[in-house]
Amino acid sequence: MKFEDRVAHQARATRGRVKKLLGKATGSARLQSEGRREQFRGNLERAADKLRDAFRR
């Protein structure tokens, strides 16, 4: 897996976490939901990267 992809997946998870917290602070259910989805997707992509690397070695 390329380093750029790893950074992008981590950034997506972090961006989602920030959106989720902002939504919670402002009371925006839409922003909270969007943040949860984005964080989940970033974490899922990171897990897939780790799994791919485990089978390459």
PQR file of N, CA, C, O and H, with PARSE charges and radii, in Angstrom:
ATOM      1  N   MET A   1       0.846  -1.170   0.000 -0.4000 1.5000
ATOM      2  CA  MET A   1       0.000   0.000   0.000 -0.0000 2.0000
ATOM      3  C   MET A   1       0.892   1.234   0.000  0.5500 1.7000
ATOM      4  O   MET A   1       1.894   1.300   0.712 -0.5500 1.4000
ATOM      5  N   LYS A   2       0.512   2.182  -0.794 -0.4000 1.5000
ATOM      6  CA  LYS A   2       1.298   3.412  -0.892 -0.0000 2.0000
ATOM      7  C   LYS A   2       1.129   4.271   0.357  0.5500 1.7000
ATOM      8  O   LYS A   2       0.081   4.276   1.002 -0.5500 1.4000
ATOM      9  H   LYS A   2      -0.302   2.128  -1.372  0.4000 1.0000
ATOM     10  N   PHE A   3       2.178   4.980   0.665 -0.4000 1.5000
ATOM     11  CA  PHE A   3       2.169   5.866   1.826 -0.0000 2.0000
ATOM     12  C   PHE A   3       1.083   6.935   1.693  0.5500 1.7000
ATOM     13  O   PHE A   3       0.428   7.288   2.674 -0.5500 1.4000
ATOM     14  H   PHE A   3       3.030   4.975   0.141  0.4000 1.0000
ATOM     15  N   GLU A   4       0.899   7.443   0.481 -0.4000 1.5000
ATOM     16  CA  GLU A   4      -0.108   8.486   0.250 -0.0000 2.0000
ATOM     17  C   GLU A   4      -1.514   7.972   0.566  0.5500 1.7000
ATOM     18  O   GLU A   4      -2.345   8.699   1.110 -0.5500 1.4000
ATOM     19  H   GLU A   4       1.431   7.156  -0.315  0.4000 1.0000
ATOM     20  N   ASP A   5      -1.764   6.719   0.218 -0.4000 1.5000
ATOM     21  CA  ASP A   5      -3.074   6.129   0.506 -0.0000 2.0000
ATOM     22  C   ASP A   5      -3.293   6.005   2.008  0.5500 1.7000
ATOM     23  O   ASP A   5      -4.377   6.292   2.515 -0.5500 1.4000
ATOM     24  H   ASP A   5      -1.090   6.128  -0.225  0.4000 1.0000
ATOM     25  N   ARG A   6      -2.255   5.576   2.708 -0.4000 1.5000
ATOM     26  CA  ARG A   6      -2.366   5.449   4.165 -0.0000 2.0000
ATOM     27  C   ARG A   6      -2.674   6.798   4.811  0.5500 1.7000
ATOM     28  O   ARG A   6      -3.515   6.897   5.705 -0.5500 1.4000
ATOM     29  H   ARG A   6      -1.374   5.343   2.295  0.4000 1.0000
ATOM     30  N   VAL A   7      -1.986   7.819   4.348 -0.4000 1.5000
ATOM     31  CA  VAL A   7      -2.205   9.161   4.893 -0.0000 2.0000
ATOM     32  C   VAL A   7      -3.624   9.633   4.567  0.5500 1.7000
ATOM     33  O   VAL A   7      -4.281  10.243   5.411 -0.5500 1.4000
ATOM     34  H   VAL A   7      -1.303   7.738   3.622  0.4000 1.0000
ATOM     35  N   ALA A   8      -4.093   9.359   3.368 -0.4000 1.5000
ATOM     36  CA  ALA A   8      -5.445   9.768   2.971 -0.0000 2.0000
ATOM     37  C   ALA A   8      -6.497   9.067   3.829  0.5500 1.7000
ATOM     38  O   ALA A   8      -7.485   9.685   4.226 -0.5500 1.4000
ATOM     39  H   ALA A   8      -3.559   8.863   2.683  0.4000 1.0000
ATOM     40  N   HIS A   9      -6.292   7.793   4.113 -0.4000 1.5000
ATOM     41  CA  HIS A   9      -7.258   7.057   4.924 -0.0000 2.0000
ATOM     42  C   HIS A   9      -7.263   7.558   6.367  0.5500 1.7000
ATOM     43  O   HIS A   9      -8.317   7.670   6.992 -0.5500 1.4000
ATOM     44  H   HIS A   9      -5.490   7.291   3.790  0.4000 1.0000
ATOM     45  N   GLN A  10      -6.082   7.855   6.882 -0.4000 1.5000
ATOM     46  CA  GLN A  10      -6.002   8.407   8.239 -0.0000 2.0000
ATOM     47  C   GLN A  10      -6.647   9.785   8.280  0.5500 1.7000
ATOM     48  O   GLN A  10      -7.342  10.116   9.241 -0.5500 1.4000
ATOM     49  H   GLN A  10      -5.226   7.763   6.374  0.4000 1.0000
ATOM     50  N   ALA A  11      -6.424  10.585   7.253 -0.4000 1.5000
ATOM     51  CA  ALA A  11      -7.007  11.923   7.204 -0.0000 2.0000
ATOM     52  C   ALA A  11      -8.533  11.844   7.140  0.5500 1.7000
ATOM     53  O   ALA A  11      -9.220  12.649   7.770 -0.5500 1.4000
ATOM     54  H   ALA A  11      -5.860  10.316   6.473  0.4000 1.0000
ATOM     55  N   ARG A  12      -9.069  10.877   6.382 -0.4000 1.5000
ATOM     56  CA  ARG A  12     -10.517  10.718   6.285 -0.0000 2.0000
ATOM     57  C   ARG A  12     -11.101  10.356   7.650  0.5500 1.7000
ATOM     58  O   ARG A  12     -12.141  10.888   8.038 -0.5500 1.4000
ATOM     59  H   ARG A  12      -8.511  10.223   5.871  0.4000 1.0000
ATOM     60  N   ALA A  13     -10.444   9.460   8.378 -0.4000 1.5000
ATOM     61  CA  ALA A  13     -10.929   9.064   9.699 -0.0000 2.0000
ATOM     62  C   ALA A  13     -10.875  10.247  10.662  0.5500 1.7000
ATOM     63  O   ALA A  13     -11.801  10.451  11.447 -0.5500 1.4000
ATOM     64  H   ALA A  13      -9.599   9.027   8.063  0.4000 1.0000
ATOM     65  N   THR A  14      -9.813  11.011  10.606 -0.4000 1.5000
ATOM     66  CA  THR A  14      -9.671  12.176  11.490 -0.0000 2.0000
ATOM     67  C   THR A  14     -10.686  13.252  11.145  0.5500 1.7000
ATOM     68  O   THR A  14     -11.287  13.854  12.035 -0.5500 1.4000
ATOM     69  H   THR A  14      -9.061  10.845   9.969  0.4000 1.0000
ATOM     70  N   ARG A  15     -10.878  13.495   9.856 -0.4000 1.5000
ATOM     71  CA  ARG A  15     -11.868  14.485   9.421 -0.0000 2.0000
ATOM     72  C   ARG A  15     -13.268  14.082   9.883  0.5500 1.7000
ATOM     73  O   ARG A  15     -14.059  14.930  10.295 -0.5500 1.4000
ATOM     74  H   ARG A  15     -10.389  13.006   9.133  0.4000 1.0000
ATOM     75  N   GLY A  16     -13.563  12.803   9.813 -0.4000 1.5000
ATOM     76  CA  GLY A  16     -14.849  12.307  10.277 -0.0000 2.0000
ATOM     77  C   GLY A  16     -15.021  12.504  11.778  0.5500 1.7000
ATOM     78  O   GLY A  16     -16.096  12.883  12.243 -0.5500 1.4000
ATOM     79  H   GLY A  16     -12.920  12.114   9.479  0.4000 1.0000
ATOM     80  N   ARG A  17     -13.959  12.247  12.531 -0.4000 1.5000
ATOM     81  CA  ARG A  17     -14.013  12.428  13.979 -0.0000 2.0000
ATOM     82  C   ARG A  17     -14.283  13.890  14.332  0.5500 1.7000
ATOM     83  O   ARG A  17     -15.057  14.187  15.242 -0.5500 1.4000
ATOM     84  H   ARG A  17     -13.086  11.940  12.154  0.4000 1.0000
ATOM     85  N   VAL A  18     -13.634  14.800  13.599 -0.4000 1.5000
ATOM     86  CA  VAL A  18     -13.831  16.229  13.847 -0.0000 2.0000
ATOM     87  C   VAL A  18     -15.261  16.641  13.509  0.5500 1.7000
ATOM     88  O   VAL A  18     -15.887  17.385  14.263 -0.5500 1.4000
ATOM     89  H   VAL A  18     -13.005  14.559  12.860  0.4000 1.0000
ATOM     90  N   LYS A  19     -15.781  16.161  12.377 -0.4000 1.5000
ATOM     91  CA  LYS A  19     -17.158  16.483  11.989 -0.0000 2.0000
ATOM     92  C   LYS A  19     -18.144  15.976  13.029  0.5500 1.7000
ATOM     93  O   LYS A  19     -19.103  16.662  13.382 -0.5500 1.4000
ATOM     94  H   LYS A  19     -15.272  15.557  11.764  0.4000 1.0000
ATOM     95  N   LYS A  20     -17.895  14.764  13.513 -0.4000 1.5000
ATOM     96  CA  LYS A  20     -18.787  14.174  14.510 -0.0000 2.0000
ATOM     97  C   LYS A  20     -18.799  15.025  15.780  0.5500 1.7000
ATOM     98  O   LYS A  20     -19.860  15.279  16.351 -0.5500 1.4000
ATOM     99  H   LYS A  20     -17.116  14.206  13.226  0.4000 1.0000
ATOM    100  N   LEU A  21     -17.631  15.458  16.216 -0.4000 1.5000
ATOM    101  CA  LEU A  21     -17.555  16.286  17.420 -0.0000 2.0000
ATOM    102  C   LEU A  21     -18.182  17.662  17.212  0.5500 1.7000
ATOM    103  O   LEU A  21     -18.845  18.183  18.108 -0.5500 1.4000
ATOM    104  H   LEU A  21     -16.769  15.252  15.753  0.4000 1.0000
ATOM    105  N   LEU A  22     -17.978  18.249  16.038 -0.4000 1.5000
ATOM    106  CA  LEU A  22     -18.597  19.544  15.734 -0.0000 2.0000
ATOM    107  C   LEU A  22     -20.119  19.418  15.698  0.5500 1.7000
ATOM    108  O   LEU A  22     -20.836  20.291  16.187 -0.5500 1.4000
ATOM    109  H   LEU A  22     -17.439  17.825  15.310  0.4000 1.0000
ATOM    110  N   GLY A  23     -20.593  18.341  15.123 -0.4000 1.5000
ATOM    111  CA  GLY A  23     -22.038  18.106  15.077 -0.0000 2.0000
ATOM    112  C   GLY A  23     -22.616  17.959  16.467  0.5500 1.7000
ATOM    113  O   GLY A  23     -23.704  18.458  16.754 -0.5500 1.4000
ATOM    114  H   GLY A  23     -20.010  17.632  14.726  0.4000 1.0000
ATOM    115  N   LYS A  24     -21.885  17.274  17.328 -0.4000 1.5000
ATOM    116  CA  LYS A  24     -22.341  17.098  18.706 -0.0000 2.0000
ATOM    117  C   LYS A  24     -22.358  18.438  19.446  0.5500 1.7000
ATOM    118  O   LYS A  24     -23.283  18.731  20.204 -0.5500 1.4000
ATOM    119  H   LYS A  24     -21.001  16.869  17.095  0.4000 1.0000
ATOM    120  N   ALA A  25     -21.315  19.249  19.213 -0.4000 1.5000
ATOM    121  CA  ALA A  25     -21.210  20.541  19.890 -0.0000 2.0000
ATOM    122  C   ALA A  25     -22.286  21.520  19.420  0.5500 1.7000
ATOM    123  O   ALA A  25     -22.800  22.311  20.211 -0.5500 1.4000
ATOM    124  H   ALA A  25     -20.564  19.012  18.598  0.4000 1.0000
ATOM    125  N   THR A  26     -22.621  21.463  18.138 -0.4000 1.5000
ATOM    126  CA  THR A  26     -23.604  22.401  17.596 -0.0000 2.0000
ATOM    127  C   THR A  26     -25.022  21.851  17.616  0.5500 1.7000
ATOM    128  O   THR A  26     -25.982  22.584  17.380 -0.5500 1.4000
ATOM    129  H   THR A  26     -22.203  20.821  17.496  0.4000 1.0000
ATOM    130  N   GLY A  27     -25.151  20.566  17.896 -0.4000 1.5000
ATOM    131  CA  GLY A  27     -26.480  19.959  17.919 -0.0000 2.0000
ATOM    132  C   GLY A  27     -26.982  19.577  16.536  0.5500 1.7000
ATOM    133  O   GLY A  27     -28.181  19.377  16.342 -0.5500 1.4000
ATOM    134  H   GLY A  27     -24.371  19.970  18.088  0.4000 1.0000
ATOM    135  N   SER A  28     -26.077  19.474  15.577 -0.4000 1.5000
ATOM    136  CA  SER A  28     -26.460  19.144  14.204 -0.0000 2.0000
ATOM    137  C   SER A  28     -26.404  17.632  14.008  0.5500 1.7000
ATOM    138  O   SER A  28     -25.322  17.049  13.945 -0.5500 1.4000
ATOM    139  H   SER A  28     -25.103  19.637  15.734  0.4000 1.0000
ATOM    140  N   ALA A  29     -27.557  17.007  13.913 -0.4000 1.5000
ATOM    141  CA  ALA A  29     -27.621  15.556  13.714 -0.0000 2.0000
ATOM    142  C   ALA A  29     -27.048  15.172  12.353  0.5500 1.7000
ATOM    143  O   ALA A  29     -26.429  14.117  12.215 -0.5500 1.4000
ATOM    144  H   ALA A  29     -28.437  17.481  13.964  0.4000 1.0000
ATOM    145  N   ARG A  30     -27.249  16.021  11.350 -0.4000 1.5000
ATOM    146  CA  ARG A  30     -26.738  15.740  10.012 -0.0000 2.0000
ATOM    147  C   ARG A  30     -25.212  15.695  10.020  0.5500 1.7000
ATOM    148  O   ARG A  30     -24.610  14.781   9.457 -0.5500 1.4000
ATOM    149  H   ARG A  30     -27.751  16.879  11.461  0.4000 1.0000
ATOM    150  N   LEU A  31     -24.599  16.670  10.651 -0.4000 1.5000
ATOM    151  CA  LEU A  31     -23.140  16.734  10.705 -0.0000 2.0000
ATOM    152  C   LEU A  31     -22.576  15.573  11.526  0.5500 1.7000
ATOM    153  O   LEU A  31     -21.539  15.009  11.177 -0.5500 1.4000
ATOM    154  H   LEU A  31     -25.088  17.413  11.109  0.4000 1.0000
ATOM    155  N   GLN A  32     -23.250  15.224  12.601 -0.4000 1.5000
ATOM    156  CA  GLN A  32     -22.823  14.091  13.420 -0.0000 2.0000
ATOM    157  C   GLN A  32     -22.864  12.802  12.606  0.5500 1.7000
ATOM    158  O   GLN A  32     -21.919  12.013  12.629 -0.5500 1.4000
ATOM    159  H   GLN A  32     -24.092  15.682  12.885  0.4000 1.0000
ATOM    160  N   SER A  33     -23.947  12.597  11.898 -0.4000 1.5000
ATOM    161  CA  SER A  33     -24.113  11.388  11.096 -0.0000 2.0000
ATOM    162  C   SER A  33     -23.075  11.324   9.980  0.5500 1.7000
ATOM    163  O   SER A  33     -22.489  10.272   9.726 -0.5500 1.4000
ATOM    164  H   SER A  33     -24.714  13.238  11.879  0.4000 1.0000
ATOM    165  N   GLU A  34     -22.858  12.438   9.329 -0.4000 1.5000
ATOM    166  CA  GLU A  34     -21.871  12.516   8.263 -0.0000 2.0000
ATOM    167  C   GLU A  34     -20.475  12.198   8.812  0.5500 1.7000
ATOM    168  O   GLU A  34     -19.696  11.488   8.176 -0.5500 1.4000
ATOM    169  H   GLU A  34     -23.335  13.293   9.535  0.4000 1.0000
ATOM    170  N   GLY A  35     -20.175  12.722   9.977 -0.4000 1.5000
ATOM    171  CA  GLY A  35     -18.882  12.465  10.610 -0.0000 2.0000
ATOM    172  C   GLY A  35     -18.699  11.009  10.976  0.5500 1.7000
ATOM    173  O   GLY A  35     -17.621  10.448  10.782 -0.5500 1.4000
ATOM    174  H   GLY A  35     -20.807  13.299  10.494  0.4000 1.0000
ATOM    175  N   ARG A  36     -19.748  10.388  11.507 -0.4000 1.5000
ATOM    176  CA  ARG A  36     -19.671   8.962  11.851 -0.0000 2.0000
ATOM    177  C   ARG A  36     -19.398   8.108  10.618  0.5500 1.7000
ATOM    178  O   ARG A  36     -18.576   7.192  10.650 -0.5500 1.4000
ATOM    179  H   ARG A  36     -20.624  10.844  11.665  0.4000 1.0000
ATOM    180  N   ARG A  37     -20.105   8.425   9.525 -0.4000 1.5000
ATOM    181  CA  ARG A  37     -19.905   7.669   8.280 -0.0000 2.0000
ATOM    182  C   ARG A  37     -18.486   7.824   7.760  0.5500 1.7000
ATOM    183  O   ARG A  37     -17.848   6.847   7.370 -0.5500 1.4000
ATOM    184  H   ARG A  37     -20.773   9.169   9.499  0.4000 1.0000
ATOM    185  N   GLU A  38     -17.996   9.059   7.757 -0.4000 1.5000
ATOM    186  CA  GLU A  38     -16.663   9.327   7.235 -0.0000 2.0000
ATOM    187  C   GLU A  38     -15.593   8.676   8.110  0.5500 1.7000
ATOM    188  O   GLU A  38     -14.620   8.125   7.595 -0.5500 1.4000
ATOM    189  H   GLU A  38     -18.515   9.853   8.074  0.4000 1.0000
ATOM    190  N   GLN A  39     -15.769   8.739   9.409 -0.4000 1.5000
ATOM    191  CA  GLN A  39     -14.813   8.124  10.330 -0.0000 2.0000
ATOM    192  C   GLN A  39     -14.812   6.602  10.135  0.5500 1.7000
ATOM    193  O   GLN A  39     -13.749   5.982  10.099 -0.5500 1.4000
ATOM    194  H   GLN A  39     -16.559   9.186   9.827  0.4000 1.0000
ATOM    195  N   PHE A  40     -15.983   6.011  10.013 -0.4000 1.5000
ATOM    196  CA  PHE A  40     -16.092   4.575   9.810 -0.0000 2.0000
ATOM    197  C   PHE A  40     -15.404   4.154   8.513  0.5500 1.7000
ATOM    198  O   PHE A  40     -14.678   3.160   8.480 -0.5500 1.4000
ATOM    199  H   PHE A  40     -16.847   6.515  10.043  0.4000 1.0000
ATOM    200  N   ARG A  41     -15.636   4.911   7.455 -0.4000 1.5000
ATOM    201  CA  ARG A  41     -15.036   4.568   6.163 -0.0000 2.0000
ATOM    202  C   ARG A  41     -13.506   4.656   6.228  0.5500 1.7000
ATOM    203  O   ARG A  41     -12.809   3.786   5.706 -0.5500 1.4000
ATOM    204  H   ARG A  41     -16.225   5.719   7.481  0.4000 1.0000
ATOM    205  N   GLY A  42     -12.993   5.701   6.864 -0.4000 1.5000
ATOM    206  CA  GLY A  42     -11.544   5.837   7.001 -0.0000 2.0000
ATOM    207  C   GLY A  42     -10.947   4.698   7.816  0.5500 1.7000
ATOM    208  O   GLY A  42      -9.902   4.154   7.458 -0.5500 1.4000
ATOM    209  H   GLY A  42     -13.560   6.408   7.288  0.4000 1.0000
ATOM    210  N   ASN A  43     -11.609   4.339   8.910 -0.4000 1.5000
ATOM    211  CA  ASN A  43     -11.119   3.240   9.740 -0.0000 2.0000
ATOM    212  C   ASN A  43     -11.193   1.913   8.996  0.5500 1.7000
ATOM    213  O   ASN A  43     -10.302   1.074   9.130 -0.5500 1.4000
ATOM    214  H   ASN A  43     -12.458   4.781   9.201  0.4000 1.0000
ATOM    215  N   LEU A  44     -12.243   1.720   8.217 -0.4000 1.5000
ATOM    216  CA  LEU A  44     -12.389   0.496   7.441 -0.0000 2.0000
ATOM    217  C   LEU A  44     -11.283   0.390   6.390  0.5500 1.7000
ATOM    218  O   LEU A  44     -10.710  -0.682   6.196 -0.5500 1.4000
ATOM    219  H   LEU A  44     -12.967   2.402   8.107  0.4000 1.0000
ATOM    220  N   GLU A  45     -10.988   1.484   5.722 -0.4000 1.5000
ATOM    221  CA  GLU A  45      -9.915   1.488   4.722 -0.0000 2.0000
ATOM    222  C   GLU A  45      -8.566   1.225   5.368  0.5500 1.7000
ATOM    223  O   GLU A  45      -7.731   0.527   4.793 -0.5500 1.4000
ATOM    224  H   GLU A  45     -11.453   2.355   5.880  0.4000 1.0000
ATOM    225  N   ARG A  46      -8.341   1.776   6.557 -0.4000 1.5000
ATOM    226  CA  ARG A  46      -7.082   1.528   7.276 -0.0000 2.0000
ATOM    227  C   ARG A  46      -6.960   0.054   7.653  0.5500 1.7000
ATOM    228  O   ARG A  46      -5.880  -0.527   7.551 -0.5500 1.4000
ATOM    229  H   ARG A  46      -9.019   2.343   7.024  0.4000 1.0000
ATOM    230  N   ALA A  47      -8.061  -0.550   8.087 -0.4000 1.5000
ATOM    231  CA  ALA A  47      -8.044  -1.968   8.449 -0.0000 2.0000
ATOM    232  C   ALA A  47      -7.754  -2.822   7.217  0.5500 1.7000
ATOM    233  O   ALA A  47      -7.014  -3.802   7.302 -0.5500 1.4000
ATOM    234  H   ALA A  47      -8.939  -0.078   8.171  0.4000 1.0000
ATOM    235  N   ALA A  48      -8.325  -2.462   6.087 -0.4000 1.5000
ATOM    236  CA  ALA A  48      -8.078  -3.201   4.842 -0.0000 2.0000
ATOM    237  C   ALA A  48      -6.607  -3.082   4.438  0.5500 1.7000
ATOM    238  O   ALA A  48      -6.019  -4.050   3.958 -0.5500 1.4000
ATOM    239  H   ALA A  48      -8.926  -1.666   6.018  0.4000 1.0000
ATOM    240  N   ASP A  49      -6.016  -1.916   4.627 -0.4000 1.5000
ATOM    241  CA  ASP A  49      -4.593  -1.727   4.338 -0.0000 2.0000
ATOM    242  C   ASP A  49      -3.741  -2.654   5.193  0.5500 1.7000
ATOM    243  O   ASP A  49      -2.815  -3.296   4.697 -0.5500 1.4000
ATOM    244  H   ASP A  49      -6.494  -1.129   5.018  0.4000 1.0000
ATOM    245  N   LYS A  50      -4.057  -2.717   6.466 -0.4000 1.5000
ATOM    246  CA  LYS A  50      -3.300  -3.567   7.389 -0.0000 2.0000
ATOM    247  C   LYS A  50      -3.441  -5.034   7.001  0.5500 1.7000
ATOM    248  O   LYS A  50      -2.468  -5.786   7.057 -0.5500 1.4000
ATOM    249  H   LYS A  50      -4.809  -2.195   6.869  0.4000 1.0000
ATOM    250  N   LEU A  51      -4.632  -5.442   6.611 -0.4000 1.5000
ATOM    251  CA  LEU A  51      -4.865  -6.816   6.214 -0.0000 2.0000
ATOM    252  C   LEU A  51      -4.075  -7.159   4.942  0.5500 1.7000
ATOM    253  O   LEU A  51      -3.463  -8.224   4.854 -0.5500 1.4000
ATOM    254  H   LEU A  51      -5.422  -4.831   6.566  0.4000 1.0000
ATOM    255  N   ARG A  52      -4.093  -6.256   3.967 -0.4000 1.5000
ATOM    256  CA  ARG A  52      -3.322  -6.474   2.743 -0.0000 2.0000
ATOM    257  C   ARG A  52      -1.834  -6.605   3.037  0.5500 1.7000
ATOM    258  O   ARG A  52      -1.156  -7.469   2.481 -0.5500 1.4000
ATOM    259  H   ARG A  52      -4.589  -5.391   4.038  0.4000 1.0000
ATOM    260  N   ASP A  53      -1.334  -5.744   3.912 -0.4000 1.5000
ATOM    261  CA  ASP A  53       0.085  -5.797   4.260 -0.0000 2.0000
ATOM    262  C   ASP A  53       0.432  -7.094   4.984  0.5500 1.7000
ATOM    263  O   ASP A  53       1.524  -7.628   4.790 -0.5500 1.4000
ATOM    264  H   ASP A  53      -1.885  -5.042   4.363  0.4000 1.0000
ATOM    265  N   ALA A  54      -0.448  -7.595   5.790 -0.4000 1.5000
ATOM    266  CA  ALA A  54      -0.190  -8.835   6.528 -0.0000 2.0000
ATOM    267  C   ALA A  54      -0.039 -10.015   5.569  0.5500 1.7000
ATOM    268  O   ALA A  54       0.761 -10.915   5.825 -0.5500 1.4000
ATOM    269  H   ALA A  54      -1.335  -7.161   5.948  0.4000 1.0000
ATOM    270  N   PHE A  55      -0.794 -10.024   4.471 -0.4000 1.5000
ATOM    271  CA  PHE A  55      -0.696 -11.122   3.523 -0.0000 2.0000
ATOM    272  C   PHE A  55       0.444 -10.969   2.532  0.5500 1.7000
ATOM    273  O   PHE A  55       0.828 -11.935   1.872 -0.5500 1.4000
ATOM    274  H   PHE A  55      -1.443  -9.293   4.263  0.4000 1.0000
ATOM    275  N   ARG A  56       0.984  -9.769   2.422 -0.4000 1.5000
ATOM    276  CA  ARG A  56       2.105  -9.553   1.510 -0.0000 2.0000
ATOM    277  C   ARG A  56       3.410 -10.054   2.108  0.5500 1.7000
ATOM    278  O   ARG A  56       4.332 -10.404   1.372 -0.5500 1.4000
ATOM    279  H   ARG A  56       0.671  -8.985   2.957  0.4000 1.0000
ATOM    280  N   ARG A  57       3.498 -10.093   3.404 -0.4000 1.5000
ATOM    281  CA  ARG A  57       4.765 -10.465   4.055 -0.0000 2.0000
ATOM    282  C   ARG A  57       4.940 -11.935   4.143  0.5500 1.7000
ATOM    283  O   ARG A  57       5.952 -12.406   4.663 -0.5500 1.4000
ATOM    284  H   ARG A  57       2.749  -9.809   4.002  0.4000 1.0000
TER
END
